[in-house]
Amino acid sequence: MYATMRDLLGFLIGAAAAAACTVLLLPPSPCPCGVALPANQELTSLGNGTQTDPGSIKKLYVAGTSAEDNLPELLGRAAMENKTVIMTLTNEAWAAPGSLLDLFLESFRIGIRTEPLLKHLVIVAIDAKAFERCQLVHPLCYSLAVDGSNFASEQPYMAKDYLDMMWLRNRFQVRVLELGYTFVFTDVDIVWFRNPLLRIPVGADFAMSCDKFYGNNPYDLDKRANGGFVYAKASARTVAFYGGWYEARKAYPGQHEQFVFDQVKRALAARHGVRVQFVDTAYLGGFCQPRKDFRKLCTFHANCLVGLKTKLKKLRGVLDKWKRFKAALTD
């Protein structure tokens, strides 16, 4: 009897050790399509294991915080089980019939298992016409107050209104995090072919697209950021990371949020314990580095192009090529 118990105990200890070694040797795996990400960390938990009072985190967002604001309710309707939402932002010019918003939504409908993601998409409109148009084509629309600014027309790159709009977008993203929601932000001049969450490791706190991707290490930050696609996990450290990013704009007047991000990304990531990565352009493609392997691409961005008409024409061409690729798969 004693020998039997001793043998059984030895077997159990050995099995446990083997299982532990197996887990340690397994590489981090991306989130499978259609499966919820891990539950969000509590907003009071910092990356270094310390605790913070949520009230001590500076509220960066200003516009649209009145008692009548419906953003919390809208995010609740859109969220996946793990409180993750997809967001885009548009104005009258980009939301007009036949413009980029139509192309953007069409890509979800014809992508591979992307149409169900539309129920998690919140379209943020920054003028009245864009909001009206959104309500005609999508059930989850949010009207973002812009403090008297007028962003309805096409905004010339690096003009004052363009810069204001980019920093407004940055502050809006902070508010979503402060409300406890993880988000995927996508520019409206991006077409979707597959779920890009497949390419974001579970351990990442913050992931961004880049203009050009070199090497094979996504955590190598020596790449130029592109804010057209951003993934941010809701946590106190991510909110603090955003806070430092927004405050850093004062040191770089007249610059957009991508430029400022590149100047401070290493210091902020180290300071707040945020795991930052860039996603390979083989998966989040664009015209800056046009790698069009449709067997891999999840999204394609009309970056490195100037002008709404040019973006629309070139992006329509990419979507047409995707349609032919998909049709060939079923032949």
Backbone hydrogen bonds in HBPLUS format (Angstrom, degrees):
<---DONOR---> <-ACCEPTOR-->    atom                        ^
c    i                          cat <-CA-CA->   ^        H-A-AA   ^      H-
h    n   atom  resd res      DA  || num        DHA   H-A  angle D-A-AA Bond
n    s   type  num  typ     dist DA aas  dist angle  dist       angle   num
A0005-MET N   A0001-MET O   2.98 MM   4  6.30 162.6  2.01 152.4 156.2     1
A0006-ARG N   A0002-TYR O   2.89 MM   4  6.11 157.1  1.94 147.7 154.7     2
A0007-ASP N   A0003-ALA O   2.86 MM   4  6.07 158.9  1.91 149.5 154.8     3
A0008-LEU N   A0004-THR O   2.92 MM   4  6.14 158.4  1.96 150.2 156.4     4
A0009-LEU N   A0005-MET O   2.92 MM   4  6.11 159.6  1.96 149.5 154.7     5
A0010-GLY N   A0006-ARG O   3.02 MM   4  6.22 157.5  2.07 146.3 152.4     6
A0011-PHE N   A0007-ASP O   2.95 MM   4  6.20 153.5  2.02 146.2 153.5     7
A0012-LEU N   A0008-LEU O   3.01 MM   4  6.29 160.2  2.05 151.1 155.6     8
A0013-ILE N   A0009-LEU O   3.06 MM   4  6.26 163.0  2.09 151.8 155.9     9
A0014-GLY N   A0010-GLY O   3.03 MM   4  6.17 161.7  2.07 147.3 152.5    10
A0015-ALA N   A0011-PHE O   2.91 MM   4  6.15 155.8  1.97 149.2 156.0    11
A0016-ALA N   A0012-LEU O   2.99 MM   4  6.17 158.7  2.04 148.2 153.7    12
A0017-ALA N   A0013-ILE O   3.03 MM   4  6.26 158.3  2.08 148.7 154.3    13
A0018-ALA N   A0014-GLY O   3.00 MM   4  6.22 158.3  2.05 147.1 152.9    14
A0019-ALA N   A0015-ALA O   2.96 MM   4  6.18 158.4  2.00 148.6 154.4    15
A0020-ALA N   A0016-ALA O   2.99 MM   4  6.20 156.1  2.05 147.6 153.9    16
A0021-CYS N   A0017-ALA O   3.03 MM   4  6.28 159.8  2.07 149.9 154.7    17
A0022-THR N   A0018-ALA O   2.97 MM   4  6.19 155.6  2.03 147.4 154.4    18
A0023-VAL N   A0019-ALA O   3.02 MM   4  6.29 159.3  2.07 150.7 155.1    19
A0024-LEU N   A0020-ALA O   3.06 MM   4  6.29 160.0  2.10 149.7 154.9    20
A0025-LEU N   A0021-CYS O   3.02 MM   4  6.20 143.3  2.16 145.3 154.6    21
A0026-LEU N   A0022-THR O   3.16 MM   4  6.30 126.5  2.46 141.4 154.3    22
A0026-LEU N   A0023-VAL O   3.28 MM   3  5.30 143.3  2.42  97.5 107.6    23
A0035-VAL N   A0032-PRO O   3.10 MM   3  5.60 163.7  2.12 136.3 136.3    24
A0045-SER N   A0042-GLU O   3.05 MM   3  5.53 167.7  2.06 120.9 122.6    25
A0052-THR N   A0044-THR O   3.34 MM   8  5.31 151.4  2.42 134.7 140.1    26
A0046-LEU N   A0050-THR O   3.20 MM   4  5.58 166.3  2.22 171.0 167.3    27
A0049-GLY N   A0046-LEU O   3.06 MM   3  5.51 161.5  2.10 118.9 121.0    28
A0056-SER N   A0053-ASP O   2.74 MM   3  5.38 159.8  1.78 123.8 130.7    29
A0057-ILE N   A0054-PRO O   3.19 MM   3  5.58 160.8  2.23 111.1 116.7    30
A0069-ASP N   A0066-SER O   3.03 MM   3  5.31 159.8  2.07 109.9 116.4    31
A0074-LEU N   A0070-ASN O   2.93 MM   4  6.10 158.6  1.98 156.7 163.7    32
A0075-LEU N   A0071-LEU O   2.86 MM   4  6.00 166.5  1.87 164.9 167.0    33
A0076-GLY N   A0072-PRO O   3.03 MM   4  6.18 151.7  2.11 141.7 149.7    34
A0077-ARG N   A0073-GLU O   3.09 MM   4  6.40 146.4  2.21 143.0 151.1    35
A0078-ALA N   A0074-LEU O   3.04 MM   4  6.29 148.9  2.14 145.7 154.4    36
A0079-ALA N   A0075-LEU O   2.92 MM   4  5.81 139.1  2.09 149.9 158.4    37
A0080-MET N   A0084-THR O   2.90 MM   4  5.23 157.3  1.95 141.0 147.6    38
A0083-LYS N   A0080-MET O   2.95 MM   3  5.21 156.2  2.00 122.3 121.0    39
A0182-THR N   A0083-LYS O   2.97 MM  99  6.19 144.3  2.10 154.9 160.4    40
A0085-VAL N   A0182-THR O   2.91 MM  97  6.42 150.9  2.00 148.8 155.3    41
A0184-VAL N   A0085-VAL O   2.82 MM  99  6.28 142.8  1.95 152.1 163.6    42
A0086-ILE N   A0120-HIS O   2.95 MM  34  5.77 171.5  1.95 153.0 150.2    43
A0122-VAL N   A0086-ILE O   2.79 MM  36  6.19 158.5  1.84 153.0 157.6    44
A0087-MET N   A0184-VAL O   2.81 MM  97  6.19 154.8  1.87 160.3 162.0    45
A0186-THR N   A0087-MET O   2.87 MM  99  6.22 160.9  1.91 166.7 172.2    46
A0088-THR N   A0122-VAL O   3.10 MM  34  6.58 148.0  2.21 158.6 161.2    47
A0124-VAL N   A0088-THR O   2.80 MM  36  5.98 169.2  1.81 151.7 155.5    48
A0090-THR N   A0124-VAL O   2.86 MM  34  6.26 156.6  1.91 166.1 169.4    49
A0126-ILE N   A0090-THR O   3.14 MM  36  6.46 152.8  2.22 162.6 170.2    50
A0095-ALA N   A0091-ASN O   2.91 MM   4  5.93 130.2  2.16 149.8 164.4    51
A0096-ALA N   A0092-GLU O   3.09 MM   4  5.91 119.5  2.47 145.6 154.5    52
A0093-ALA N   A0152-ALA O   3.08 MM  59  6.27 151.6  2.16 172.1 173.2    53
A0101-LEU N   A0094-TRP O   2.92 MM   7  6.07 152.3  1.99 173.8 172.5    54
A0099-SER N   A0096-ALA O   2.93 MM   3  5.34 151.8  2.01 142.7 141.6    55
A0103-LEU N   A0099-SER O   3.44 MM   4  6.79 159.2  2.49 147.0 152.8    56
A0104-PHE N   A0100-LEU O   2.83 MM   4  5.99 160.5  1.87 155.9 161.5    57
A0105-LEU N   A0101-LEU O   2.99 MM   4  6.22 167.2  2.01 154.2 156.0    58
A0106-GLU N   A0102-ASP O   2.93 MM   4  6.06 154.6  2.00 145.0 152.8    59
A0107-SER N   A0103-LEU O   3.05 MM   4  6.28 151.3  2.13 146.4 152.9    60
A0109-ARG N   A0105-LEU O   3.27 MM   4  6.61 151.8  2.36 145.7 153.1    61
A0109-ARG N   A0106-GLU O   3.01 MM   3  5.11 117.2  2.42  96.8 112.6    62
A0110-ILE N   A0106-GLU O   3.11 MM   4  6.42 138.0  2.30 150.2 161.3    63
A0111-GLY N   A0107-SER O   2.96 MM   4  5.79 119.2  2.34 142.0 154.4    64
A0112-ILE N   A0193-PHE O   2.76 MM  81  6.00 161.0  1.79 167.1 161.4    65
A0117-LEU N   A0114-THR O   2.91 MM   3  5.35 144.6  2.04 112.6 123.6    66
A0118-LEU N   A0115-GLU O   3.08 MM   3  5.67 162.9  2.11 119.0 124.0    67
A0120-HIS N   A0117-LEU O   2.91 MM   3  5.40 159.8  1.95 115.3 122.0    68
A0121-LEU N   A0118-LEU O   3.15 MM   3  5.02 167.9  2.17 105.7 108.6    69
A0123-ILE N   A0140-LEU O   2.99 MM  17  6.36 169.9  2.00 161.3 161.0    70
A0142-TYR N   A0123-ILE O   2.88 MM  19  6.17 156.9  1.94 158.9 158.9    71
A0125-ALA N   A0142-TYR O   2.76 MM  17  5.99 167.7  1.77 168.1 172.5    72
A0144-LEU N   A0125-ALA O   2.88 MM  19  5.94 169.5  1.89 166.3 169.9    73
A0131-PHE N   A0127-ASP O   3.10 MM   4  6.37 152.9  2.18 148.9 156.9    74
A0132-GLU N   A0128-ALA O   2.93 MM   4  6.22 159.0  1.98 152.4 157.8    75
A0133-ARG N   A0129-LYS O   2.96 MM   4  6.15 163.3  1.99 149.7 154.1    76
A0134-CYS N   A0130-ALA O   2.90 MM   4  6.05 154.8  1.96 143.8 151.2    77
A0135-GLN N   A0131-PHE O   3.05 MM   4  6.28 160.0  2.09 149.6 153.9    78
A0136-LEU N   A0133-ARG O   3.07 MM   3  5.27 141.1  2.23 101.5 112.7    79
A0137-VAL N   A0134-CYS O   2.96 MM   3  5.34 141.2  2.11 109.3 120.2    80
A0138-HIS N   A0134-CYS O   2.84 MM   4  5.67 137.8  2.02 168.0 175.6    81
A0149-SER N   A0146-VAL O   3.13 MM   3  5.57 167.7  2.14 121.1 123.9    82
A0159-ALA N   A0156-PRO O   3.08 MM   3  5.56 165.1  2.10 133.1 134.0    83
A0162-TYR N   A0159-ALA O   3.03 MM   3  5.13 117.0  2.45  98.8 114.8    84
A0163-LEU N   A0159-ALA O   2.96 MM   4  6.30 160.9  2.00 160.1 165.0    85
A0164-ASP N   A0160-LYS O   2.87 MM   4  6.15 162.7  1.90 155.5 160.7    86
A0165-MET N   A0161-ASP O   2.93 MM   4  6.06 152.7  2.00 142.8 150.0    87
A0166-MET N   A0162-TYR O   3.01 MM   4  6.32 152.0  2.09 148.5 155.9    88
A0167-TRP N   A0163-LEU O   3.04 MM   4  6.34 158.9  2.08 153.5 158.5    89
A0168-LEU N   A0164-ASP O   2.86 MM   4  6.04 144.6  1.99 142.6 153.4    90
A0169-ARG N   A0165-MET O   2.97 MM   4  6.18 152.7  2.04 143.0 149.8    91
A0170-ASN N   A0166-MET O   3.07 MM   4  6.36 150.1  2.17 138.3 146.3    92
A0171-ARG N   A0167-TRP O   3.02 MM   4  6.30 155.8  2.08 145.1 150.1    93
A0172-PHE N   A0168-LEU O   2.93 MM   4  6.18 152.7  2.01 148.2 156.2    94
A0173-GLN N   A0169-ARG O   3.02 MM   4  6.29 156.5  2.08 150.3 155.8    95
A0174-VAL N   A0170-ASN O   3.22 MM   4  6.56 148.8  2.33 141.1 149.1    96
A0175-ARG N   A0171-ARG O   3.10 MM   4  6.47 153.4  2.17 146.2 152.6    97
A0176-VAL N   A0172-PHE O   3.14 MM   4  6.52 155.2  2.20 152.3 158.2    98
A0177-LEU N   A0173-GLN O   3.15 MM   4  6.48 157.2  2.20 147.3 153.1    99
A0178-GLU N   A0174-VAL O   2.85 MM   4  6.15 157.9  1.90 154.7 161.6   100
A0179-LEU N   A0175-ARG O   2.96 MM   4  6.22 137.7  2.14 144.3 155.1   101
A0181-TYR N   A0176-VAL O   3.17 MM   5  5.73 163.5  2.20 151.9 149.5   102
A0180-GLY N   A0177-LEU O   2.85 MM   3  5.13 156.7  1.91 109.8 116.5   103
A0183-PHE N   A0232-ALA O   3.03 MM  49  5.60 157.8  2.08 154.8 159.8   104
A0232-ALA N   A0183-PHE O   3.03 MM  49  5.60 160.6  2.07 155.8 161.3   105
A0185-PHE N   A0230-VAL O   2.65 MM  45  5.01 165.1  1.68 158.4 161.8   106
A0230-VAL N   A0185-PHE O   2.89 MM  45  5.01 157.2  1.94 141.0 147.1   107
A0187-ASP N   A0228-GLY O   2.69 MM  41  4.83 140.8  1.84 146.0 151.3   108
A0302-ALA N   A0189-ASP O   2.97 MM 113  5.69 160.6  2.01 167.9 174.2   109
A0191-VAL N   A0300-PHE O   2.93 MM 109  5.39 158.8  1.97 153.3 154.1   110
A0300-PHE N   A0191-VAL O   2.90 MM 109  5.39 144.3  2.03 148.8 158.3   111
A0193-PHE N   A0298-CYS O   2.61 MM 105  4.94 175.5  1.62 152.4 152.0   112
A0194-ARG N   A0298-CYS O   3.08 MM 104  4.39 160.3  2.12 122.0 123.5   113
A0198-LEU N   A0195-ASN O   3.29 MM   3  6.15 170.2  2.30 121.3 124.3   114
A0199-ARG N   A0196-PRO O   2.92 MM   3  5.60 162.8  1.95 120.5 125.6   115
A0200-ILE N   A0197-LEU O   3.28 MM   3  5.23 170.5  2.29 108.8 108.7   116
A0204-ALA N   A0201-PRO O   3.16 MM   3  5.63 165.4  2.18 115.7 120.1   117
A0205-ASP N   A0275-ARG O   3.02 MM  70  5.12 153.2  2.10 135.0 143.1   118
A0233-LYS N   A0205-ASP O   2.87 MM  28  5.13 164.8  1.90 156.4 155.6   119
A0206-PHE N   A0275-ARG O   3.13 MM  69  6.28 153.4  2.21 159.6 153.6   120
A0277-GLN N   A0206-PHE O   2.99 MM  71  6.48 144.7  2.11 149.5 160.6   121
A0207-ALA N   A0231-TYR O   2.86 MM  24  4.97 158.8  1.91 141.5 147.0   122
A0231-TYR N   A0207-ALA O   2.78 MM  24  4.97 162.6  1.81 152.7 154.4   123
A0208-MET N   A0277-GLN O   3.06 MM  69  6.57 149.1  2.15 150.2 159.5   124
A0279-VAL N   A0208-MET O   3.02 MM  71  6.19 152.5  2.09 148.2 153.7   125
A0209-SER N   A0229-PHE O   3.06 MM  20  5.38 147.5  2.17 149.8 149.7   126
A0226-ASN N   A0209-SER O   2.90 MM  17  5.27 143.6  2.04 144.6 133.7   127
A0211-ASP N   A0224-ARG O   3.12 MM  13  5.98 153.5  2.19 154.4 162.6   128
A0220-ASP N   A0217-ASN O   3.15 MM   3  5.50 166.4  2.17 113.0 116.7   129
A0278-PHE N   A0218-PRO O   2.87 MM  60  5.07 161.1  1.91 143.9 145.9   130
A0239-VAL N   A0235-SER O   3.09 MM   4  6.39 159.9  2.13 151.9 157.0   131
A0240-ALA N   A0236-ALA O   2.95 MM   4  6.16 158.8  1.99 148.6 154.6   132
A0241-PHE N   A0237-ARG O   2.89 MM   4  6.05 147.7  2.00 138.0 147.1   133
A0242-TYR N   A0238-THR O   2.96 MM   4  6.25 159.5  2.01 149.0 153.3   134
A0243-GLY N   A0239-VAL O   2.89 MM   4  6.18 149.3  1.99 143.6 153.1   135
A0244-GLY N   A0240-ALA O   3.00 MM   4  6.32 157.5  2.05 152.4 155.8   136
A0245-TRP N   A0241-PHE O   3.03 MM   4  6.28 155.1  2.10 146.5 154.1   137
A0246-TYR N   A0242-TYR O   2.86 MM   4  6.11 163.9  1.88 157.1 160.0   138
A0247-GLU N   A0243-GLY O   3.00 MM   4  6.18 163.0  2.03 149.6 154.4   139
A0248-ALA N   A0244-GLY O   3.01 MM   4  6.05 141.9  2.16 140.2 149.9   140
A0249-ARG N   A0246-TYR O   3.25 MM   3  5.70 159.2  2.29 109.0 115.0   141
A0250-LYS N   A0247-GLU O   3.26 MM   3  6.14 162.5  2.29 122.0 124.9   142
A0251-ALA N   A0248-ALA O   3.02 MM   3  5.55 146.2  2.14 112.8 121.5   143
A0252-TYR N   A0249-ARG O   2.99 MM   3  5.13 150.9  2.08 103.7 113.0   144
A0260-VAL N   A0256-HIS O   3.26 MM   4  6.58 168.3  2.27 155.2 158.2   145
A0261-PHE N   A0257-GLU O   2.90 MM   4  5.97 155.6  1.96 141.9 149.2   146
A0262-ASP N   A0258-GLN O   3.07 MM   4  6.37 157.5  2.12 150.1 154.5   147
A0263-GLN N   A0259-PHE O   3.27 MM   4  6.62 137.6  2.46 140.6 151.7   148
A0263-GLN N   A0260-VAL O   3.01 MM   3  5.15 130.0  2.27  99.4 113.3   149
A0264-VAL N   A0260-VAL O   3.20 MM   4  6.47 141.2  2.36 150.0 160.2   150
A0264-VAL N   A0261-PHE O   3.17 MM   3  5.39 130.9  2.42 101.0 113.3   151
A0265-LYS N   A0261-PHE O   2.84 MM   4  5.42 129.0  2.10 159.6 166.2   152
A0268-LEU N   A0264-VAL O   2.95 MM   4  6.01 170.3  1.96 166.0 169.1   153
A0269-ALA N   A0265-LYS O   2.98 MM   4  5.93 158.3  2.02 142.5 149.1   154
A0270-ALA N   A0266-ARG O   3.05 MM   4  6.21 161.5  2.09 149.9 154.5   155
A0271-ARG N   A0267-ALA O   2.91 MM   4  6.02 158.3  1.96 146.1 153.0   156
A0272-HIS N   A0268-LEU O   2.99 MM   4  6.02 161.6  2.03 151.3 154.4   157
A0273-GLY N   A0269-ALA O   2.97 MM   4  5.60 116.5  2.39 135.2 147.0   158
A0274-VAL N   A0269-ALA O   3.07 MM   5  4.75 143.0  2.21 130.7 138.5   159
A0283-TYR N   A0280-ASP O   2.96 MM   3  5.68 161.2  1.99 116.9 122.7   160
A0284-LEU N   A0280-ASP O   3.00 MM   4  6.26 170.2  2.01 150.3 153.2   161
A0298-CYS N   A0283-TYR O   2.77 MM  15  5.17 169.2  1.78 138.2 140.5   162
A0299-THR N   A0283-TYR O   3.18 MM  16  6.63 159.7  2.22 159.3 163.9   163
A0285-GLY N   A0299-THR O   2.91 MM  14  5.97 141.5  2.06 152.0 141.4   164
A0301-HIS N   A0285-GLY O   2.88 MM  16  6.08 149.3  1.97 120.2 128.1   165
A0287-PHE N   A0301-HIS O   3.31 MM  14  6.75 138.7  2.49 160.6 168.2   166
A0291-ARG N   A0289-GLN O   2.78 MM   2  5.99 117.2  2.18 120.7 105.1   167
A0296-LYS N   A0293-ASP O   2.91 MM   3  5.73 164.8  1.94 125.9 130.5   168
A0297-LEU N   A0293-ASP O   3.07 MM   4  6.18 163.0  2.10 152.9 158.2   169
A0311-LYS N   A0307-GLY O   3.03 MM   4  6.25 166.6  2.05 153.9 157.9   170
A0312-LEU N   A0308-LEU O   2.91 MM   4  6.06 165.9  1.93 155.7 159.5   171
A0313-LYS N   A0309-LYS O   2.99 MM   4  6.13 163.7  2.02 148.5 152.7   172
A0314-LYS N   A0310-THR O   2.97 MM   4  6.07 175.3  1.97 157.7 159.3   173
A0315-LEU N   A0311-LYS O   2.89 MM   4  5.85 160.6  1.92 149.3 155.6   174
A0316-ARG N   A0312-LEU O   2.96 MM   4  5.94 150.5  2.05 139.9 148.0   175
A0317-GLY N   A0313-LYS O   3.12 MM   4  6.38 149.4  2.21 142.1 150.1   176
A0318-VAL N   A0314-LYS O   3.14 MM   4  6.52 148.8  2.24 142.7 150.4   177
A0319-LEU N   A0315-LEU O   2.97 MM   4  6.26 160.5  2.01 150.3 155.3   178
A0320-ASP N   A0316-ARG O   2.92 MM   4  6.13 151.5  2.00 147.4 155.1   179
A0321-LYS N   A0317-GLY O   3.07 MM   4  6.33 151.3  2.16 142.6 149.8   180
A0322-TRP N   A0318-VAL O   2.96 MM   4  6.28 150.2  2.05 145.6 154.4   181
A0323-LYS N   A0319-LEU O   2.97 MM   4  6.26 151.0  2.05 144.6 152.0   182
A0324-ARG N   A0320-ASP O   3.14 MM   4  6.47 155.1  2.20 145.4 151.0   183
A0325-PHE N   A0321-LYS O   2.94 MM   4  6.22 154.5  2.00 147.2 154.7   184
A0326-LYS N   A0322-TRP O   2.86 MM   4  6.12 162.6  1.89 153.7 158.1   185
A0327-ALA N   A0323-LYS O   2.91 MM   4  6.11 155.3  1.97 146.8 153.8   186
A0328-ALA N   A0324-ARG O   3.03 MM   4  6.20 150.4  2.12 143.0 150.3   187
A0329-LEU N   A0325-PHE O   3.24 MM   4  6.56 136.7  2.44 140.7 151.6   188
A0329-LEU N   A0326-LYS O   3.13 MM   3  5.17 130.7  2.38  95.2 108.3   189
A0330-THR N   A0327-ALA O   3.18 MM   3  5.47 138.1  2.37 102.0 112.6   190
A0331-ASP N   A0328-ALA O   3.34 MM   3  5.15 151.0  2.43  93.9 102.2   191
